[in-house]
Amino acid sequence: KSSLVWLRRDLRAFDHVALHQALQHSERVYCVFIYDSTILSVLPRIDRRVDFIHASIAEVDAELRELGGYLITRHADPLQAIPQLAAELGVDAVFCNHDYEPQAIARDEAVQQALQADGRQFYSYKDQVIFEKSEVLSQTGGVFSVFTPYKNAWLKKLAADPTVLAPYHIEPHAARLAPPPATATPLPTLAELGFEPSNLASLQIPTGMSGAASLFEQFLPRIAQYKDARDFPAVKGPSYLSLHFRFGTLSVRHVVRTIVDLMERGAGGEGAAVWLAELIWREFYAMILYHHPYVVGGSFKPAYDAIEWEQGAQAEELFAAWCAGRTGYPLVDAAMAQLNQTGYMHNRLRMVTACFLIKDLGIDWRWGEAYFALHLNDFDLASNNGGWQWASSSGCDAQPYFRIFNPITQSEKFDASGKFIRRYLPQLKSLSDKEIHAPWLVPRMLRPDYPEPIVMHDEARKRTLERYAVVKKTD
Ligand code: FAD
């Protein structure tokens, strides 16, 4: 028997469920990655994520070659390319790992049907999360919509069965990997895929399995401080691993096993438990998306779809100012500059900028969601949608609608000395630590090249409370 392993958001060649299963159940195993032409065709020609995938794929190929195999790549629509390749290679089955996004589920169903029509099997496995779909339910068997009870049930389930963290080794059956043919075509260059290099390399954003491993190594000595450090964007507090979680260049089982071991040894302080809770948020949002796919484009709490957002030319102008980091609120603008220049934005700032767009500018959260989706290196439909609906108060377990972040106090609290602001807005460098949070209060000549605030927060706050009045009764 022979099979084909289809890599998607699991760009690694170790502790890989689909690859492990394929090697166990077949004598010959091929591996493929498809550069999905439908997804790539709508992206700008410079995209850090394509760069990241391209570099990470090269590493998977090199690793598979070490093990005696190789990676096939195609630039095509997987709906046709997978059944076609399966036929060319004459494999009996295709193996892959679950993807929980609605479009990916539909794609996989279509591929499965095409394969089955040809007499081939399609197997898919849980790999990118510890617990998926309906594995963590309430005592009455319901799907959770509040995070804390979900987290408690998740932790209880893990304690009851730690074997879910066991690795899925590749090495024992690696000899079954199909060897590279004598005339193997080289991996496509970025230019062949129709893209130009981004600034990913000059930003020194680590790629591939080796990049994920080194970031995780660097983070572990900091994890004990995570709880205190994670909210301050000028501090190296978080792990910067989101891009790697997104593309599966790390094994979530390995990561969680390492953290649980740390906690059991009494190491890792409070930070380890808080960080683990963030990984559980990731699974919570994936579970919500799976059970409630209508959150794509619609409010989790449908009553919130009655809110009337700003429309027309003025709304577009406000939105453009937010996108460009020209709102006149330094923390918001510095955060948007971080996103635009690097593709990363600190979690605290994602909350601040999202709340500002929705509750200070009165713009539909879906506009912001789409902007983040285009620009975030770690864009993940479930987490991004969850984050935006948290900020707009329309999501499950979201911030209550009357809690409106004050962009000035957020700035004073989380970037007190203005270190982060100065990094991205050098034109405000000379302002004092106190002035930098509200530059409109200092004479104009001291802040050239910096815009006036596009709204005044106190007035915007009142308008937002009025706007949200339509949902008051249901909240
Ligand atoms: P760390 O603090 O080191 O956290 C570790 C990991 O936990 C992250 O890599 C991520 O996988 C997960 N995680 C952390 N916080 C969250 C969270 N709130 N929700 C879900 N998972 C979380 N995260 C994405 O991965 N992709 C997105 O598209 C995304 N969009 C967001 C949009 C908004 C409006 C908000 C408020 C949050 C969003 N997040 C998103 C969540 C969070 O901001 C990022 O995961 C985090 O900033 C990534 O940095 P890190 O890896 O250094 O995080």
Boltz pocket constraint, residues with backbone or C-beta under 6 A from the ligand:
constraints:
  - pocket:
      binder: B
      contacts: [[A, 230], [A, 237], [A, 238], [A, 239], [A, 240], [A, 241], [A, 242], [A, 243], [A, 245], [A, 246], [A, 275], [A, 278], [A, 279], [A, 281], [A, 282], [A, 283], [A, 285], [A, 345], [A, 346], [A, 347], [A, 348], [A, 350], [A, 351], [A, 354], [A, 372], [A, 376], [A, 378], [A, 379], [A, 380], [A, 381], [A, 383], [A, 384], [A, 385], [A, 386], [A, 387], [A, 388], [A, 391]]
      max_distance: 6.0
